[in-house]
C-alpha cells in the first residue's frame, strides 16, 4: 500500500514585517496630534477641499514615519513610544515592564494636553 505524505511549510516572514508591526503603536500615539497640529496651522491658508486633506494625510504619514525612526534609534525614547528598550531576542517571551507602561501613559497624557491646548 502506498501512502502520500504532503508537507506544508509555513512561508518565511517578510523582512519588513517586524519593522512595520513594531511601528503600529508609535504611529497610533503620534498620528492624532500631528493631524490636529496640521489642521490648526493649515486652516488659515484655505487650501480648499481637495488639496488640504491630501496635504494633511501625506504630512501626517511622513511625520509619523520620521518620529518613529527617531524613537526607534534613540534608546531613551524607545519606551516612551511603546517600543522595547532593546531589540527583541528571537524566541523571547519577555513582556513589557511597569516602567514602559507608565512611560506610555505619560506620553498619552502629553498628547492629550497638547490636543486640548490647540482646541482652546
N, C-alpha and C positions, 0 to 999 in steps of 0.2 A: 504494500500500500504506500502510496506516495503522498506526502503532505507538503503543502506550500506554506512557507512562513513569510509573512510580509512584515518588514520592519519600518516603522515610521520614525523618522528623525526630526526632532524639532529644529526649525531653522535658527541660524545664528542671529542674535540680536544685532540690529544695525548700530554702527558706532555712534551715531547721533542720538540714539535712544536715551542713554544715560545723561547726556548733556541737556537734552530737551526736557526730560522728566524732572531733572533737578531744578530747572528754571521755571517750572509751573508756579510754585509758591511765591518766589520773588516777583514774578510778573503780576500775580494776583495782588500782592501787597502794594505795588507801586502804580498800577495802571489807573486806578480811580483818581489818585492825587494828580497824576500827570494830566488826565482828562480835564479835571477841574481847573488846574493852572492854565492849560492851553485855552480852554473856553473863556476864562476870565481875561486873558491877555489878547485873544483874537476877536472877542466881541466888538470892541471899538473899531476894528478895521473893516467891518462889514464886508466880508469876503463873499457872501452870497450862499444860497442853499446848496450849491453844487461843490464849490471849492472848499468851504470851511470844514465839512465833515471829512473830506479827503485829507486835508492838512492835519486835522486832529487825529485821525486814525494812523496815518503814516508817522507823525511825530510821536504819538503815544507808543507805538511799537518800537520805534527807534530809541526813544528814551528808556523804555523798559529794558531793551537789549543792552544799552550802554550801562545802565545801573546794575543789571545782573552780572555783566562782565567785570565791573569794578568790585562788586561784592564777592564774586567768585574768586578773584585774585588776591584780595586783602583778607588775611585770616582774622583780623579784628572785626570785620563787617559780616563775615560768614554767618555767625549765629544770629545776628540781628535780622537777617533776611531768610531765616529758616533753613540755612544750609548747614551741613555737618561741619564741625570745627576743623576736620581734616578729611581728605577724600576717603570714602568708604573702602574698607578692605573686602575683597571678593569673598563671599560666603559668610560675612559677618552678620550677626543678628543684633547689633548694637542699636538701641533706641535713643531718642533724644532725651537729654537730661533736663532737670528742672531749670537750670540756668538758661538753656536755649529757649525753653518755653516762655520764661519770664522776659527774655530779650525780645522775642517775637511779639509778646503782648505790649511791651513798651513801644515798639515800632508802630503797632496798630494804633496806640493812643496818640502818638505824634502825628500820624497820618490823619486821624480823625480831627485833632485840634487844628491842623493846617486847613483841612476842608471847611471847618466851621469858621475859621478866621476869614477865609475867602468869601463865604456867604454873608458875613456881617459887614 
